[in-house]
Amino acid sequence: MRRAPPQSYPGINLGQDHASADKFAEVVTFGFWVFLMSDLVYFGLMFAIYITMIDAQAGGPGPHDLFDLKSIFAQTIILLTSSLTVGLAMLALKYNLPRVRIVFWFGVTLILGLTFLVLEIRDFMAMADKGGVPQRSGFLSAYYGLVPLHGLHVAAGCLWLIVLGIQLRIMGLTDLLMSRVVRLALFWHFLDLIWIGIITIVYFGGLSYG
């Protein structure tokens, strides 16, 4: 029985068909994991602040007044689906499918990411109409310190998708660009991980409080 080659780094490795790119990606991917872990620490601090400030509502609107679970559910489905499409782009790269497949799945991911941002901004505007603005209470300051931070990361990921998609169309699958695809996939999956924490702690936790 043929044994699978060892993994060079966590995530989908590029494999033997892309040996030079896989070796190039090994070092930079390790550095990118260090960045993601440092970002995770920052998000962890923001989660801790939110938890400690959940009851600091100062007589203003709280989670039951502001959160729209239907919209949150839609955003969750969209973001989880975008993680699937990023994974399909990585598989297309690993198994030498036509470059247009990678660009296509990146395009689908971009559309999903932008849709997520539109829904999230719409929720922020609806909350503001109900008096849910950052300066209203400690609870809302903590909320707006955490959730839009994740949205900013999604926006950065969308910009990264656009730039990388253009580079792939122009430059082709160089070792450098393949390593960037690996890092982008890790970043996007990281965003999904953070979002699971947000819906669990911020939204479900907030609605179950009190």
N, C-alpha and C positions, 0 to 999 in steps of 0.2 A: 504494500500500500504506500503510495507516494505521500510524503509528509509535506504539509504546507510550509512555505518559507517563513522564517520568524518575522514578526512585526518590527519595523524600524522605529515607529513612533505611534502613539495612540491615534486611532481613527482609521480611515480607509487608506492603506498604503498604495502607492502607485504601482508597485510590483515589478517583476523581472522584465517585463516589456518596456519599462521606462527606468532602467537601472541607474543611469547617470542622473536623471531628474530625481529619482527616489533618494539617492545618496545626497544630492544637493538639498533636498527638502528636509532631510533628517535634522541638520543643525538648526536651520531657521525655524523649523516647526517646534523644536524644543524651546527656543527663545520665545516663540509666540505663546506656547503653553505657560511660560512664566508670566507673560503679560496678562493672559486670561486669568490666571490665579490671583494676580495683584488686583485686577478689576473685580474679581469675585469678592475679595476682601472689602473693597470699597462698597459694593452692593450690600454685603453683609452688615456693614455699619449703618447703611441707610435703612435696611430692614429693622435693625435693632432700634433705631430712632423712632421709626413708625410704631413699633410695638409699644414702646414706652409712652408715646404721645397719643395713643388711640382714644384715651378718655379725656384728653385736653381739648375739648370742643368749645369751651367758653360760651356755652349757650347757643352756638351756631349750628348749622346743619351738620349732620353726621352721616355715616355710611348708608343708613336706611333711607335718608332723604336724597342722596346724591348718586348712588351706584345703580347702573342699569345692567342687570345680569344678562339680558338678551344681547346687548351690544358686546359685553365681555365674552359671552359664549361665541359670538361670531368672530371676534378678534382672535380668540384662542384657536378655533378651527382653521382660520386663515393662516396664522403663524405656524401651526403644526404642519399644515399642508406645505408651506414654503420650505420647511425643513426637509420634507420628503423630496421636493423638487431639487433642492441643493444636493441631496444624496444621489439623485438620478444623474445630475451633472457630473458628480464625482465618479460614478460607475461608468458613465460614457467615456470619461477620460481614461480610467484605468483599463478598460477593455477595448481601447482603440476604435471606438465608434467615430463616425464623421464629426469633425469639429463643429459643424452646424448644430449637432445635437446638444453639445455643451452650451453653446450660445442660446439655443432655444430654451433649455431648462433654466438658464440664468434669466432669460427674459420673463419666463413665467414666475420665477421667484421674485423678480423686481416688481411685477404687477401686484403680486400678493403682498409684498412688503409695503408698497405705496397704499394699497387698499387698507391695510392695517393702520397705517398712520392717519389716513383720512377719518376712519372710524374713531380712532383715539382722540384726534383733535376735535371732532364733533362732540364727543363725550365731555371734553374739557370745557367747551363752549356752553354745553347744557348745564354743567355744574356751576359755571360762573353766573348763568342766568338765575340760578337758585341761591346765589350768595356764596357759593363754594369757591372762594378765591384764596390764594395762599396766605394773605395777611389776616384772614378772618379768625384763625385759631391755630394752636400748635398742631392739632391733628391735620389740618389742611396744609400747613407748611411742610410737615413730614411727608404727606401724600405727594405733594408737588415736587418735593425733593427727590422722591424715588421713582414714581411712575414715568414722568417725562424724561428722566435720565435714561431709562430703558428705551423710550421712544427716540431719543437722540442717538442712541446706539443703532437702532433700526435704520434711522435716516442715514447714518454713516455707512451702514452696510449696503443700503440702496445705492449710494454714490459709488461705493467700491464695486458693486455689480456693474454699474454703467461703465466705469473706467476699464475694468478688467474685460468686459465684453468687447469693448472697442479695441483694446490691445490684442485680444485673441483673434479678432477679425483681421487686423492689420499685420501682426507679427507672427501669428501661428503659435504652435505649441512648443515654445522654447522651454528649456529646463526652468528658467526663472519664472515664467508664467504658470507653468504647472505647479510649482511650489506655492505660488500665490493663490491658485485655485484651492489647494489643500488648506491653506490658512483661512481663506474666506469661508470654506465649508465649516471649519472648526468654529470660527467666529459666529456664524449664523446658528449653528447648533447651540452655542453658548447662550445666544439671545433667547432661544426657546427654553433653555433651562431656567434662566432668570424669570421668564414670563410665567412658568409654572409656579415659581416661588411667589410671584406677585398675585396671581389669582388665588393661591392657597392662603397666603398670609394677609394680603391687603384686602382683597375683595371678600372671599369666604370668611376669613378671620374677622374682618371688620363688620360684616353683616351678622355674624354669630355673637359678636360682643354685645353685652347688655341685653 
